[in-house]
Amino acid sequence: MKVLRLAFAFLFLGNMGFGQQKTLTLTNAQLKDKIMGGWAGQTIGVTFGAPMEFRYNGTIINEYQPVPWYDGYLKKTMLGNPGVYDDLYMDLTFVEVFEKEGLDAPAESHAKAFANAGYALWHANQAARYNILHGIMPPASGEWHNNPHADCIDYQIECDFSGLMSPGMPNTASKISDKIGHIMNSGDGYYGGVFLGACYTLAFTSSDIKYIINEALKTIPKESNYYKCIADVIALHKANPTDWKKTWYALQDKWAQDIGCPDGVFAPFNIDATLNSAYVVLGLLYGNGDYSQTMEITTRCGQDADCNPSSAGGILGTVLGYSKIPDYWKLGLKEIEDIDFKYTTISLNDVYEIGFKHALQNIERNGGKISGEKVTISLQAPLPVKMEKSFSGIYPIDKIYVNQSLKNEYSFDFEGTGFVVKGETAKWASESPYAFNVEVYLDGKLLETANLPTSFKDRRHEIAWKYELPKGKHTVKLKLLNPDKELDIRLWDILIYSDQANDFTSQNVYRFGPQKLFPKKN
């Protein structure tokens, strides 16, 4: 009897993903249930976390702070605040392109659909939209020299479709991410989508969260900061599997300083994919398969506190399947499943069917078989994607506060290797067709004539920027060519970069003693 139990245990572990199996067979119903769980889980997670989004930056959301959840809340949010679902309708943009053009739809089709969609965007997505509308197509649209938000969370929050249409096939998902993720991101921002996409693929093969995360991490180059940060979460959880806050504080100490996103430099705000992915992994590991714990912990990590539980909820929803997501978290879900997400013609019920169809197509294209009610998937051992690094060798060293309108000209001097001018030309929801033209001079030479739309949807996220200049003293001048009495260019502040980080330890030794206050990190 003991021998039989042992044999059954090994068989069970093989089915959970630990064995060397080369195929996985599911029924159509099982496969669809997991796909539905992934899409429903995202929707639940983003709705739950929405009230907390970027309200707690650089701090934990403590237990005494309630996060609402009740029957009818999903419908209330879906109808009253549809912008909450940006990580869903962004996914669905790419799903729609695949549905119209097939699974070989080129990156250009996805890029144009995304750039011309009616929704508002921010960060890497908006920078990429501007690039595409001005003729800079992927992968250049997401490359950090052209996109100061290249390491931001954007593709991470919209990669879910790549994994849900690639069950058990992480490398297939990576190929999709290579095409679509580089529309808006590069480097660690791109890796966020590759990694979480791989988590989704592996969620079809195993219910062991630690296995899923460890295997998915094999898609990321080990020398990247992204890999090192997620590996830290895994190691910290292994050393201390019960206190998630202790791990959170360790991550905050080592990984919370942003160097890329202009909104996160010298600020507690952090939308970097590396740290926010770490919060997803932290929630999944410390949640240990419990949906409520996973939602609570991932949300209470703060920062992008709606998109992170959306990712965690989608991955765990795929593990469990729709049918096993606790009823508490599906309160009111049926009420919204026929409502189209804003800016799309697709509802949850639609994407359950479309996602299932795309998964079947992808399975057959990658060596799997469909026979009656059974689907056999040819499983893939995850392989790392290519190494790439954004913002290599540049460090923010200063911020010049401006906070004034650009009337005619504005000049500033700095010493370093780069700059970013933050500002705005558009007010929320503005659809003005007007665009400012601003000449940007660097050291007396015309760097560019920047076209700056006053339409919020089409705006340029930053006024001007340039990296990797010769180290030394530089002068920048902005010259407005076409001022308007009714419209305004607001200059907020200017970030200065150099090839070395500030070292405050020696400057502050008299205050804090010989022990280094901020030990250097790799």
Buried (B, 14 or more C-beta within 10 A) or exposed (E): EEEEEEEEEEEEBEBEBBEEEEEBBBEBEBBBBBBBBBBBBBBBBBBBBBBBBBEBBEBBBEEEEEBEBEEEBBBBBBEEEBEBBBBBBBBBBBBBBBBEEEEEBEBEBBBBBBBEBEBBBBBBBBBBBBBBBBEBBBBBBBBBBBBBBBBBBBBBBBBBBBBBBBBBBBBBBBBBBBBBBBBBBBBBBBBBBBBBBBBBBBBBBBBBBBBBBBBBBBBBBEEBBBBBBBBBBBEBBEEBEEEBBEBBEBBBEBBBBBBBBBBBBBEBBBBBBBBBBBBBBBBBBBBEBEBEBBBBBBBBBBBBBBBBBBBBBBBBBBBBBBEEBEEEBBBBBEBBBEBBBBBBEBBBBBBBBBBBBBBBBBBEEBBBEBEEEEBBBBBBEBEBBEEBBBBEEBBBBBBBEBEEEBEEEBEBEBEBBBBBBBBBBBEEEBEBEBBBEBBBBBEEEEBEEBBBBBBBBBBBBBBBBBBEBEEEEBEBBBBBEEEEEEBBBBBBBBBBBBBEBEEEBEEEEEEEEEEBEBEEEE
